[in-house]
Amino acid sequence: MRLSMRLLLQAHPCIRHSTVWRCTRGGLLSAGKGPLSTCLFSRPFSTATQTEASGDGPSLQEETGGTAAQTPQLNLAAEEALSQLSSTLKVNKANQKPKQLSKKDLRKLEGSAKRYRLMGGRPEFHNIDRNKNDRIIEPTDRFRVRITSSKNNCWINVQNCSRDYRIVMTSHGGNVGIRGAAKQLPASAYRIAQNIARKCRRLGITHADCIFRRVTKVDQCLQAFQAHGLTITSLVHAPHLPKGSINKPRKRRRV
């Protein structure tokens, strides 16, 4: 789109030779205080045009014998630039149109239907940061799966240990289309881990370490990893340690 506008500005002689022009809501304005269509003439933007715009010299109607201004004509380069601009806008608008799914497809969809509609035909991992080689992962990278579970939900993050432990992907109950009280069930934790294992397989991640804080729902996650091809090389339990001295007596209860 920027290239088309640049070609239009370079091809049009009035804008190419002018020194003052700006972009407003009504279009491009020249020094003559008119939109772009009023200054599309075959002659360049010269001093005579500036005097006409300021009102010091003869007007356009006086030069043409009192007749109205002729229909502006664009050269070939400007017309081509405008056609490229319109085609680009049409393609972008078509890509932004959400995909419609039937009820049968919605029942078979593994994941969030809203997220699928919002993808708009883009690749699956379009929002993951890439390295200097334009890759998401390298064959030598090490990965770690962090499981954060509670009574109400389960969150799983995949971290790239070779790139400052940055998060590659994440999954939770809402991410896989589970709503409300169903997030508390063990089947929800299995589905979340299944989503992570499948994504890792599509990215080429086959081995990863695992670290968790609470033991809740970890068993279901490990079963899903093993069933879908993600091998856990090490398992680390890292609970939160209590603050302060363990020998310090409890404070007196105040009523």
N, C-alpha and C positions, 0 to 999 in steps of 0.2 A: 504494500500500500504506500509506504514512504517512497519507494522507487518510482511508482507511477506518478505521484505528486511532483517528484523531482523532475521527471521527464516533461511533465506538463509545464512546469515553471521554466525549464530550459528551452522548451520548444516555442513558447509563446513570446513573440518579440516585444510586446508591450511590457510584460513583466521582466523580461531579460534585460531591457535597457532602462527600466525604472529604478529609482533609488529609494523610493518610499512606498511600501505596501505592507499590509498587515492582514491577519486572519481574524474575522469576526464571525458571529453566529449567522449572518446573512451571506457569508462567502468572503472571498479575498477582496480587500479594498485597496485601490491605488491612491495616488496623490490627488486624483480628481474627485475623491469622496464618493465614488460610485462602485457598485459591485463589479465582479470580474467580467460579466457579460457586456457591460457598457464600454469597456475599453479594449475589446477584442477586435482591433482593426489591423489592416495589413501594414500600416506604417509603424515605426518604433515610437516609443514614448519620448517625445522630443520636448524642446522648450515651448513650442507652440501649444502643445497639449496642456502643459502646466499653466500657461497664460489663460487658456480657455477655462481651465478648472477654477482659477482664481477670479475670473471675471474681468480681467484687464484687456483681453484680446477678443477677436471675433469668435462667436459661438460656432458650433458645428453646423447648425442649420443655416447660418449665413454663408459658410464655405460651400455647402452643398446646394445653394440656391433655395433655401427655405424648406427643402424636403426633409422628411423624417430620416433618422439614421438607418442605414441598411442593416440587414440581418448579419450578425457577426459570423465570420468563417474561421474555422480552425485549420491549421495545416495537418499534414499526415501524422507527424510525430505526436502532436497533441491529441488527435483522435485516438491513436493507438494507446496512448497513456490512459485516456479516459475509459476505454474499453477494458483495459487490464484492471483498472481500479474497480469498475463495476463487477467484473467477473470474480475478483478476489473477495469483494463483499458478499456476493451470492454464495460462494463456496464456504466462507466462514459462517454465514447464517445457516446453511444446510448442515454443517458439522455440529453446530450448537443445538440443533433440534433433538430433544430427548427421544430415546428409543422406546417404542411401545411394546409391551410384553402381554401375551395372552395369559389367561388364568392357568393354563396347562404349563406354560413356561415358568410362571411365577412359582408353581408348586415344585418344579424341578430345580429352580435356581438355588445354588449353594452360596448364600450370602445375602447381603442387604439389597433389596430391589431398588431402593432410592439411590444407593451408590452406583448401581449398574446403570440407571437412567442418567445420572449426572456425568458418567464417564464420557458419553457422547461419541463413542467410536474411537477414543484414544487408547494407546497401549496400556497394559495393566500396570506396569511399574514406571509410569511417566512422571510421577511426583517424587521419586527417590533420587537423592543427590548422586551424581556420578563423579568419578575421579578424573585425573588429568588425561587418562586414556579413553575417556568417554565410556567407562564401564561401571557397572554397579558394584561388582565384586571382582577380585582377582583370584586365580587358582591357589595362591599361597595364603590367603586371608584365613584368620581364625575367628570363630563366631561363638557367641555365648547366648543362651536362652535364659531369660530372667522371668520367673513365675511369681506374680504377686496375687495372692488369693485372699479372699475374705469370705464372710458368711453370705454376702449378697452377690458377689461377682468374682470374676477372675480376669486378670490382665496378663498378657504374655508379650514380652518384647524380645526382639532379636538384635543383638549388638555385634558390631564388627570390631573385634579386639585389635585388629591391625590398623584401624583408622580412628584412633582416639576414642574407642568404645561408643561410636555414634550409633544411633538406632536405625536399623535398616527397615524394619516393619514392626507393626504392633497389631494386636487383636484383642478384642474383649467381647462381652455379650452383645452389645448393640451393634458391633461391627459385623457380626454374622447373622443378624436379623432376629435375635432373641429379645423379647420385650417383657417388661414387668417382672413378676415373681418367678418366671421361668429361668431367670439368670442364676437363681440359687441352686438349681438342680445339678447333680453330677454330670448329667448328659450335656449340660451347657458347657462345662469345663472341657469335656471330651470334644465337643464341636469346635471350641476355640482353638484347642491344640491341634486339631485336625486341619483347620484353616492355615495355621502357621506351618505345619509340616508340608502341606501341599504347595504353599508359596515357596518354601525353601527348596523343594524339589524342582519347581519350575525355574528357579534362579540358579540351580546347580549346587546348592548347599546340601551335603549329605551327612556331615559330622558337626557336632556342636557340643559345647559344655553346657551344663544346666546348673543354675543357682536359684535357690528359693529361700523365703524367710519363714513362711508358715507351712506346715505339713498338709493343711487342708486342701483337698482337690488335686494334690500333686500326683497321686496315683493314677487318676484318670488322664491327666496330661501325658504322663510317661507311657501309658498304654497307647494313646493316640500317636505319639511320636514313633513308637516301635511298629505300629500297624501301617504307617504311611511312609516308611523309608527314611526317617531322620534318626540317625544313630547318636546316642548320648555317650560321649566319651568319659565325662566325669560328672559327678553329682555332688554338689556342695550345699550344705544346710547352713545358712548364715542368719541366725535369729538376732533380733535386737537385744543387746545386753542391757541390764538395768543400770541406771545412773547412780553414782555415789557409792558409798560403802554398803556392803551387804550386812555388816554387823551393826549398822546404825539402828537404834530402836524406832519403832513406829511412833508417829506423833500422837499425842493424846487427842481423843475424839472430843470435839466441842459441840455441845447441843444448844 
